[in-house]
Amino acid sequence: MTEHVKLIWQDKTFELPVITGSEGEKAIDISKLRQMTGMITMDSGFANTGSCKSAITFMDGERGILRYRGYPIDELAEHSSFREVAYLLINGELPTRKQITRFSVLLNDHSLVHEDMRSFFGSFPRASHPMGILSSMVNALKSFYPYLEGEEEELNATVARLISKIRTLAAMSYKIFRGHTVVYPRPDLSYCENFLNMMFDTPVRPYEIDPDIVQALSVFLILHADHEQNCSTSAVRLVGSGRVNLYSAISAGIAALWGPLHGGANQAVIEMLTNIVEKDIPLKDVVLRAKDKSDPFRLMGFGHRVYKTYDPRTKIMKKMCDRILTKLNIHDPLLDVAKALEEIAVNDSYFIDHNLYPNIDFYSGIVLRAIGIPTNMFTVMFAIGRLPGWIAQWKESMDDPEWRLNRPRQIYTGPTKRAYVPIEER
């Protein structure tokens, strides 16, 4: 028997059905609320609103759980590759050897970017942020690589094209804006190896591929591959609900990811830690400012909209951070400050009471910095990792039999009806 919740308004009682997910979470179905009562709900920021049913990612913020298609994130980070995780998210199951080989061939076949697109890079001002460029270039892919709507084989090619070309576009933008020769993808290299080689190989200093660096990049991308209905994923679904092409929906996701409260947080963490180190700011002063509600200062990398305990991705990224810095024999003072801040925060009642634990952004920037990724490319790296999740979410929404054009409501608080005043009388 279906569960219901009773809503009492004045002298009337309404029954609203309860939806139960596979992990036991419950939601009140209010899809007919306005039809039944003439009212809508108000939920600023949508923190208590479910926008869809999804079989892709499960999060439990209270228990610190994250799973892709049922697989725990720590097991995927330890045993899987980014290509496998991308396939899992998009297709629902981990690939067989035959399937991953076919997927890898598609990624390789579609890794090159149309030469005419190179001229676009020169049209952007030198100070342009890589995220703005990436969003524009992904949207432009539709003109160069149109696809047939509804054709399954063509859709698979489009998916592979996007996943493969986004790393090529990112590496090209880095090379062009440094004034260096563009490095083309190689068929003998894996996904992550290819990206690193396109970024750092030069005619005078060939890039030496380090398996540990490749693993660090793969883990970074896996940890960012999907995260339920966050800001950028919601943007992809919202724009996609208008039945736009996949390129445009992904471009919208990249634009949404750009902000410092979402994808730009890892860059903001590095900038904050750098400021602390360079100005030799006492950590006790940093913590005091973070606790002061009247101070606009924010301790970046702490707290999460959903997680009310330790972000499960943080432990993995912290471990990878220690491993890479040790391997490369790097002593990064930013890591020392980060660890000291974490030690203070996890033992401070204010941070504990407010659920302000370190999130993935707190250590991911240090890993990228050690690999050699410039700070203004950090959010681009996030976008490369998040792309399979965006595609999976877009595809799921397109296949949803209950699909509807997304159209939130509002509570109007402006002036009531008033008479028009001619300009001569104003």
Secondary structure as GFF3:
##gff-version 3
##sequence-region A 1 426
A	DSSP	beta_strand	4	9	.	.	.	ID=ss1
A	DSSP	beta_strand	12	20	.	.	.	ID=ss2
A	DSSP	beta_strand	26	28	.	.	.	ID=ss3
A	DSSP	alpha_helix	33	37	.	.	.	ID=ss4
A	DSSP	three_ten_helix	44	46	.	.	.	ID=ss5
A	DSSP	beta_strand	57	60	.	.	.	ID=ss6
A	DSSP	beta_strand	65	68	.	.	.	ID=ss7
A	DSSP	beta_strand	71	72	.	.	.	ID=ss8
A	DSSP	alpha_helix	73	79	.	.	.	ID=ss9
A	DSSP	alpha_helix	82	91	.	.	.	ID=ss10
A	DSSP	alpha_helix	97	109	.	.	.	ID=ss11
A	DSSP	three_ten_helix	115	117	.	.	.	ID=ss12
A	DSSP	alpha_helix	118	121	.	.	.	ID=ss13
A	DSSP	alpha_helix	130	144	.	.	.	ID=ss14
A	DSSP	alpha_helix	152	178	.	.	.	ID=ss15
A	DSSP	alpha_helix	191	200	.	.	.	ID=ss16
A	DSSP	alpha_helix	211	223	.	.	.	ID=ss17
A	DSSP	alpha_helix	231	240	.	.	.	ID=ss18
A	DSSP	alpha_helix	246	257	.	.	.	ID=ss19
A	DSSP	alpha_helix	265	278	.	.	.	ID=ss20
A	DSSP	alpha_helix	283	291	.	.	.	ID=ss21
A	DSSP	alpha_helix	312	327	.	.	.	ID=ss22
A	DSSP	alpha_helix	333	346	.	.	.	ID=ss23
A	DSSP	alpha_helix	349	353	.	.	.	ID=ss24
A	DSSP	alpha_helix	361	371	.	.	.	ID=ss25
A	DSSP	three_ten_helix	375	377	.	.	.	ID=ss26
A	DSSP	alpha_helix	378	398	.	.	.	ID=ss27
A	DSSP	three_ten_helix	423	425	.	.	.	ID=ss28
###
